[in-house]
Structure formats: structure tokens, C-alpha cells
Amino acid sequence: MFVNRPRFYILKGRMPVAVDDPAACEEFFKNVLNRRVAFTKVSPKSHVSTVFLCLDHSFDVEGPPILFETLVFGGELADDMARYSTWDDAVAGHEKMVKRVLEAEGASFLDPWENRVQSILYDD
């Protein structure tokens, strides 16, 4: 990484905090609930996961650390990924990725059961 730039981070609430000791990051990283930002099962064949990375993934010496990642597992957009610097950007990016997956798979923004219920309730 870059000289005088923190490499390792943990979350305090939703705020990344630099740590000097890699063991602190390792301990934090062991529990997936510590690092999970969002998880959405989009369809039987795909899901979207957004996590805190603990390690700065930035290659820009002057930009902010890149500490969050959204990844698509399975389906039409498998392995599509986006990375972010803040919790809020990660949440917004997760929602955007879920919409992209739904569109790519030809799915509705409501689950099929909800579609059936709506068609029953609102069908004239």
C-alpha cells in the first residue's frame, strides 16, 4: 500500500476506523455479522452481498480508502462487483445492484407471490 496511509480498518457502528494492528482486523473479520452491510436473495439462482472489507482496496494514493464491496453470486450478472468508501454508498450501491440483477433476470421488483396476491386483490 502507500506510505503513511492506514491499511487496516474495523467498523465502529457504521464508521470505518483505522487500526494499526492487523490482528484487530483479523478478529473483527471472523464474524460475518460484523462486516455484512446487506444481503438480498434475488432469485433461486442469484443473490447480492455487500460487505465491509477491513483492508483498503484503493489504488489511488490521494483518494479515500475503498472499504466496502458489493458482489453478485450466480445468475445473469454473476461476479459483477462494485466497491465504495462509505457505508451509505455501499447501501445505495447494494440497492442499485439488486435492481440491475432483477432487470437482467427479467424479474419484477416484487417477489412472484406478492405479484399473485396483488393481482388477486386488485384485479377488476
N, C-alpha and C positions, 0 to 999 in steps of 0.2 A: 504494500500500500504506500501511502505518501508519508513523508516525514512530518512529524508534529500533528498528525491527524489521527483521531481515535479509530481503532479498527473494530472494537467490540462494544456491543450495546445490550442493555436489557430494557424492559418496559417497566415504568412506574405508572400504573394506570394505563393511559394511552400514550404517554410521552416517552420517547426513547431517551435513555440516559447512558452516556459513555461510561465504560468500566475499563480499568487498566488490566485487571486480572482475567485472562481467558477462562479460568476455572469458574468464575462467577457467571460468565455467559454460558458455559457448558452446563452448569447446574440449572440455570434458568431454562435452557433449551430442552432439558429432559422431559418436561411436562408439556405435552402438546397444547393443553388448555392455556398455558402461559403465553403461547405465541400465536394461537389461532385468532384471526380477525373475523373471518366469515367462512362459512361452508354452505354450499347450496347443491342439493341433488337435483339436477335439472331434468334428467330423464333416466330411464333404466340403464341407459348406456353412457351417461356422462354426468360429471359433477365439476363444480368450480370451487377451488380452495384459495383462500387468501391468508397468508401467514406473515409474521414478523420473522426476519432472518437472523438477527443477532450479530451478523457480520456485515460490515459496509460493503456493498456490491458496486459502488461507484467507481468509475474510471476517470472522473473529472476532478482534477486537483482543486478547482475552485468552487464546484457545485456542492449542494448538500449531500449528505450520505444517503445512499439508497438502501433502505432497511426493510421494505415490505415487498411481497411478491404475490401476484395472482396467477394461478396456473389452471388450465383446463385438463381434466383427465377423461379420456375416452371421447367417443362421438366425432362429429364432423370437424371440430376445431381442437382436437387432442393436441396437447403440448403448446397451444398458444399461451403466451405469457406476457405480463406487464409488471413493471416494478415502480415503486413510489418511495417518497421520502417521509411522508407523514401518515398517521393513522387515518385521518379524514380522507386523504387522497386514495388510500388503499380501500376504504369502504366504498367510495364513489366508483373507483375502478372495478371493484368486485361486481357492483350492480350493473355497470356497463358491460362487463364480460358476460354476465348471466344473460343479458338481453341479446348480445351477439350470438351466444350459443343457441338460445331459443330460436332466433331468426334463422340461423344456419341449419338447424334441425327441423325447420318448418313447424315448430311448436307454437302454441298460443302462450300468451303471458299468464294464463291461468291454467291450473292443472286440469286434466281431462275430466275428473269427477266434478270439479267446480263448473266446468262448461256444461256438463249434463244437467246439473242442478239448476243453473241459470236458465237453460233452455226450457226446463220444466216449469220453473217459476214465472218466467217472463214470456213464454210462448203464447201468442194470441190465438 
